[in-house]
Amino acid sequence: MRSDNSDAQPTILVVDDLPENIAMMAALLQDRYRVKVATSGSAAVRIATAAPPSLILLDVMMPDMDGYEACRQLKANPATMDVPVIFLTSRTGEHDETRGFQVGAVDYIMKPLSPLVMHARIATHLTLKSARDFLQDKSAYLEQEVQRRLREISVIQDVTIMAMASLAETRDNETGNHLRRTQHYVRRLAQALRHHPRFCDELNDETIELLFKSAPLHDIGKVGIPDRILLKPGKLTAEEFEVMKTHTTLGRDAIAHAEAQCGTPNSFLRYAREIAHYHQEKWNGSGYPDGLSGDAIPVSARLMAVADVYDALISRRVYKPAFPHEQAVRMIGEGRGSHFDPDMVDAFLAIAPEFLAISQRYADTDADHAREVALLAANGYPAATPQA
């Protein structure tokens, strides 16, 4: 807590059990400072706690609580710990002075007092305190500014990612809820793995939050796929599938271009770039676009692969029914060591009920399904009855 420096004159609390000493000190100080007085150590602690003064002049020898104990209590209290304490005493032993500094005093003035020395010491410590308060205030202000800027940057990141993801959503037959579900799946799976020896070096709080933000961009490259292929409800031909596979590199290139425009090739979009590029890779090397296998596939993309496949399985589409959660879990388990990282599958199986809860929280509605049907119809594809 800041001391009472709001008035033009600093406030000095004088503490002494002898009335004549109090009167003398008040006479010496009143022309320069606002003066408060206390006639005991306990009263000094109470008064200073209620309204911290600018500085305390504290006698050592008092009957109920000596100055050392009063100073110790003042320094232990967050409300008064920063108020400078100067001992005024007739005790001249080196041990007494040492003890005074040990309990937190900033200075030690011997009685009988020299008014000139006392005023010089008071002025010095008030100046030091003023400088310290200024630096603390400046530090607090800068910390607030840093936090404000970080919040602004975070909002900009969120808006940038969701704007890009929404662009892809307008052309895809998957819903916005798919984006929300997959980002929550990714975050929860990453959290389940953060203490695993294989992943603990990478999956810290900051990384997991960036993965959560980046997940909605996994299919951003689909904006570059022709509608006749992207929206085709039936099975793609071999040639069409080769075109569809390019959405991974198109997504990577789009994000890399955005990073280059910002001049930050290792920006917050790094994980989005990895996910877009590699989320179709498979643990055994049979995926695309580069045929990576095992740990060569980025952790971010391996997390996304589990999340994306699970959501594809449990989601209803005009060309397929929604598989039950239990069947989807079984199918993910069957992909352990072939499609998916084995340790990630083990973590998924342990928290599968939480995936189900996420899917229910962000479930597609009949309106979402109707939008999908309308999007297909608008592009010349009649509605079809899903086959089990």
N, C-alpha and C positions, 0 to 999 in steps of 0.2 A: 504494500500500500504506500502511495506517495505521502510525504509529510505535508503539514499545513503550510504551504508556500503560496496560497492563492492571494494573500494580501501583499501590499507593497513591502511591509516589514516582515522578516522571518520571525517565527515564534520560538522563544527559548523557554524551556521548562527548567526551573531552578528547584533543586531538591536538597533540603537541609532541615534538620530537626530543631535548629535554634532560630527563634524569631529574629534575633538581631542580625544573624548572617543573611537570612532571607531579605530583610529590609535593606542591608548594605548592597547585596547583589542586585536587587530591584532598582536601587538608585543608580548603580553603575550602568545598567543595561537599558533602562526604559527610554532613553533618548534615541536609541538605535533599533531596538527590537520590541516586539510584543512579548510581554513577560507573563508566564504562568508559574505558579508555585505549588509545591507539595512539601509537606512536613514529615513524610515517612516514605520508605521504599515501596510499601504496598500501595500507597496513594499515588506515587509516581507511576507505577505500572498501570494502575487503573486509568489515570488521566491520559497517559500517553497512548494507551490502547484505544480509548474512546475517540481521540483526535490527535493523531501523531504530530508532534511538534517538529520544527526544523532541526533542533539540536537540544541535547539534555546536558545540563551541568549537575553532576551528581556527587553528593557527599558520600564518604565511605562509612564513617562511624555513625550509625543510627540504631536506635534501640530495637524496633520490631523486626526490621529486615535491613541488613547492612547493604551498602552500595554494591558490593560484589554480587550478592544474590539478586538484587534488583536488576543489575545489568545483565546477569545471566538469563533472567526471565524475559527481559526486553528483547534480547538477541534470539531467544528461542521462539518468539512470537512473530509470525509472518507480518503482522500489522506494524510492528515496530523494529524489526530486525535491521532495517536500513537507516534508522535514525542514529546519527553520530552521538556517542556518549563521551563526555570529558569528565574525568574524576577531579574533584576539588577536595584536597585533604591535607591534614597536618602530618599524616604518616609518611615518613621520609625514607623508610627502609627500601632497599633494592627489591626485596622479596615482595613488598606491598605493591610496588610499581609493576613488577612482572606479573603478579596475579591480576592486576587491573587489565593489562593487555590480554591476558589469557582468557578473561571472561568477555572480551569484545570491545573494550574502550578504544577510542582512537587517539586519546591523549591523556596526560596526567599532570595536573597543575598543583604545585605545592602551596599551602598556606604558610604565612600570610600572603595574600594575593598582591600581585603587581597589576593594576588596571591596564597598563599598556600591554603587558604580556598576555593577559587574559583576552583583551579585545583582538590582539593579533592572532592568537590561537583560534578563537571563535571564527574570525573572518576567514582564516585559512580553511577550516573544515567545512564551513558553509559553502565556500567556493568549490571545494572538492566534491561536496555532495551535489551541488547544482550541476556540475559537469557530469557526474555519474548519472543523475536523473535524466539529463538531456540525452546521454548516450543510450540509456535504457529506453527512453521514449522513442528515440530514433530507431533503435533496434526493433522495438515492438511495431512501429509503423512500417518498417521495411518488411518484417515478417508478415504483417497483414497484407501488404502489397504483393508479396510473393505468393501468398495463398490465394489472393484475389486473381492474380494472373494465371495461376495454375488452374483455378476453377474455370476461368474464361477459356483457357487452352483445352481443357477437358470438354467443355461444351462445344467448342469448335470441332474437336475430334468427333464427338458424337454426331453432330449435325452433318459433317462431311461424310462419315461412313453411312449414316442412314439415308442421306440424299442419294448417294451412289447405289446403295442397295435397293432403294425404292425405284430407281430408274430401271434396274434389272427386273424387279417385280412386275412392272407394268407390261413387260413382254413375255414373262414366263407364266406357265400355268400353275405354278406353286404359289401359295398364299404368303402374305406378310407374317402370318402366324408361324409358318415354317421357319422364317428367319429368327423369330423370337424363340421358338422352341430350341432350335439348334444352338443358338448362342448360350442358352441356359444349360443345355446338355454339356457343351464344351466346358463351361466354367465348373460345373459340378464334377465332371470327370477329372479335370485338372486338379481340383481341390482334393479329390480322393487319392491322387497320385503325388501330391506335393512333397510328401515325406518318404516316398519310395527312393531307394538308393540310385536308381537309374535316372530319376527325374528331378530330384530335390535341388540340384544346382541351377536348374532353369525355371522351375515352376514356383516362383515367389509371388507375393501378393500383386506386385506391379505387373508382372508378366501375365498372370491369370486375368487381371482386369483388361489388359490390352487384347488378350485372346477373346475375351467376352465381347469387346467392342468390334473386333475384326471379323468374327465368325459370319455376320450377315453378308460379307462380301465374297463368300466362297464361290458363288456362281455368277459374279459380276460379268464374267466373260461371255455369258449367254446373250448379252445385248448384241454381240457380233454374229450370232448364229441366225441364218435365214428362218423366217417363220414357218416355212413349209417343213423344216426339219425340227425346229424347236418345239412346235406345237403339235407335231404329228402324234396322234393318240396310239397308233399301232407300233409294231416293231420296226425299227429303222433298218434300211438296207446296209450292206457293208460300206458302201460309199457314203451314205448319209451318216453312219456312225463315225467314220473318219472325220467328217466335218464337225460333228458334235464334239468330238474329243478335243478340238481346237479351242473350246471355251476355256480350257485351263491356261493355255498360253496367252490367249486374248486377255483374260483377266489379269494375269501376271503383267503383261505389257501395259495395260491401261493403268494399273496401280503404279508401276515403275515410272510411267510417264508423268503421273501426278506428282510423284516424289521428286522427279527431276525438275519439274516446274517450280516446286517449292525450294529447290536447292538442298534438299535433305534426303539423300539416298538411304539413310538408315533411320527413317522417321518412325512415327507411331504406326505407319502403314506397313512396316516390315512383316508383321505376322499376317496381315491381310494378304500381302503378296505371296507369302509362303503357302497359305491355306488355299488361295485361288489356284496356284500353280500345281500343288502336289496332293490335293485331297483325294484324287482318284488313283493314286499309287497304292499298291498292295504290298503287304509284308513279304510275300514270296517273290516279288519282282514282276508279277504278271499285269500290273496296272499301267496307267498312262499318265502323263505324256512321255516320261523319260525311262520308264521301266526300273525305277529305283527299288531297292529292297532293304529290309531291316532298318537299322539305325541311320542309314543314308537318307531316309525319308524324314523331314523335319518333324519334331514332336508336335508342333501346331497342326500339321496336316494329318498326322496319325490320330490325334484327338478328333479332328473334324470328320475323318472317315467313319469312325464309330457313330458319332452323332448324326451324320447325314444319312447313313444307311438305316440306322434305327428309325429315324423319322420317315424315311421313304417307305419302310415296311409298314408302319402303323398308320399311314395316311391314306385316305380314300382319294382315288383319282378316277376320272371318267373312264379310264382304260384298265383299272384294277381296283379290287376291293382293299379295304384296310385289314391287314393281318392283326389278329389278337396280340396283345402285349406279350403273352407267354410264348407265342410262336416266334415273334420277332426276337425275343431274348434268346430263344433256342438257336435261331439262325445266326445271330451274332456269335454265340458260343461255338457254333460249328465252324465259324470263320477264324477261330483262334489259331495263330501261327501260319495261316495261309493268306487271308485277306487282311487281318488285323494284327497289331502288336499283341503278343500273348499277355503281357502284363496289363495292358490297357483293357483287354477283354476280361481279365480276372477282376480288375477294379470295377468295370461296368457291371459284371454279374453281381458283385457285392452291393451295388447301389441301384440296381435295376428298378426297385419300387419307386425311387426318387425320379427316375426318368419318366415312369408312368404318371407320377403326380404332375410333373412339368407338362407332359403332353395333354393332360386333362385341364390344367390351368389355362393353357393357350390353345385349346382345341379349335379346329376349324368349324365354322357354322354352316348352316344350309345356304346362307348368303354367299359364303366363300365358294362353296361348290357351284352355286348358280353362276357366279362370276367366271369360274373356270369353264363351264359349259358354254357360256356366252362368248368367251374369248376364242374358244375352238370354233364355234359356229361362225363367228365373224371372219375367221380365216379359212372357211370352207370345209371344216370338218364337222360332220353331223354328230350329234350326241350318240354315244354307244353305251350298251349295257355292260358293266364290268363283268368279266369272267373270273370265277374263283380259281 
